[in-house]
Amino acid sequence: MQKRLQRSRTEKMVAGVCGGLAEYFGVDPTLVRAVFAVVTVLGGAGVLLYFVLWAVMPLEPPSPYLPGRPTDGSSRPGRRRGSSLAES
């Protein structure tokens, strides 16, 4: 399968741009985030570049087996359909 540059759904803190770049280049997302922080501090271009990439990069298609995603159809992790706070 061919690699595609796309925003990550799993490695995301804001929009998944740094996570997507990290997955594409095969590096740690923390390293990409650090590079963006340094570029931002040194001249402010990091913020502009981030927003441009956010607008241009497509979002990774949803996967049925995303980590942390509930598999029982509920909207919140850790809660089952029909359960309430009084029951827990």
C-alpha positions as CSV (number, residue, x, y, z in Angstrom):
1,M,0.0,0.0,0.0
2,Q,1.3,3.5,-0.9
3,K,2.0,5.9,1.9
4,R,-0.3,9.0,2.0
5,L,0.3,12.3,3.7
6,Q,-2.8,12.7,5.9
7,R,-3.7,14.0,9.3
8,S,-3.7,11.4,12.0
9,R,-6.7,10.3,14.0
10,T,-4.7,8.5,16.7
11,E,-1.6,10.7,17.1
12,K,-3.3,14.0,17.5
13,M,-3.1,16.8,20.0
14,V,-4.8,19.6,18.0
15,A,-5.6,18.6,14.4
16,G,-3.3,15.6,13.8
17,V,-0.9,17.5,11.5
18,C,2.3,16.6,13.4
19,G,1.1,13.0,14.0
20,G,0.4,12.6,10.3
21,L,3.8,14.0,9.3
22,A,5.4,11.7,11.8
23,E,3.6,8.6,10.5
24,Y,4.5,9.6,6.9
25,F,8.2,10.0,7.6
26,G,8.4,7.2,10.2
27,V,9.5,9.3,13.1
28,D,8.2,10.0,16.7
29,P,5.4,12.5,16.7
30,T,7.1,14.3,19.7
31,L,10.1,15.1,17.5
32,V,7.8,16.7,14.8
33,R,6.0,18.7,17.5
34,A,9.3,19.9,18.9
35,V,10.4,21.0,15.4
36,F,7.2,22.9,15.0
37,A,7.7,24.6,18.4
38,V,11.3,25.6,17.6
39,V,10.3,27.0,14.2
40,T,7.4,28.9,15.8
41,V,9.7,30.4,18.5
42,L,12.4,31.3,16.0
43,G,10.2,33.2,13.6
44,G,6.5,32.4,14.0
45,A,6.4,30.5,10.7
46,G,5.5,27.3,12.5
47,V,2.0,28.4,13.3
48,L,1.4,29.6,9.7
49,L,2.8,26.3,8.3
50,Y,0.6,24.3,10.8
51,F,-2.6,26.1,9.7
52,V,-1.7,25.7,6.0
53,L,-1.1,22.0,6.5
54,W,-4.3,21.6,8.5
55,A,-6.2,23.1,5.6
56,V,-4.4,21.1,2.9
57,M,-3.9,17.6,4.5
58,P,-6.9,15.3,4.3
59,L,-8.0,13.5,7.5
60,E,-7.1,9.9,7.8
61,P,-10.1,7.7,7.0
62,P,-11.9,6.2,10.1
63,S,-10.8,2.8,11.1
64,P,-13.2,0.4,12.9
65,Y,-10.5,-0.5,15.4
66,L,-9.1,2.8,16.6
67,P,-7.5,2.6,20.1
68,G,-9.7,4.0,22.8
69,R,-12.8,3.9,20.6
70,P,-15.8,2.1,22.1
71,T,-16.7,-1.0,20.2
72,D,-20.2,-1.4,21.6
73,G,-21.7,1.6,19.7
74,S,-21.7,4.0,22.7
75,S,-20.4,7.5,22.2
76,R,-18.1,7.6,25.2
77,P,-15.3,5.3,26.1
78,G,-15.7,3.3,29.3
79,R,-19.5,3.7,29.4
80,R,-22.0,1.1,28.1
81,R,-25.3,1.9,26.5
82,G,-28.0,2.3,29.1
83,S,-25.6,2.7,32.1
84,S,-26.0,5.7,34.3
85,L,-23.8,7.3,37.0
86,A,-26.1,5.9,39.7
87,E,-25.3,2.3,38.6
88,S,-21.5,2.7,38.7
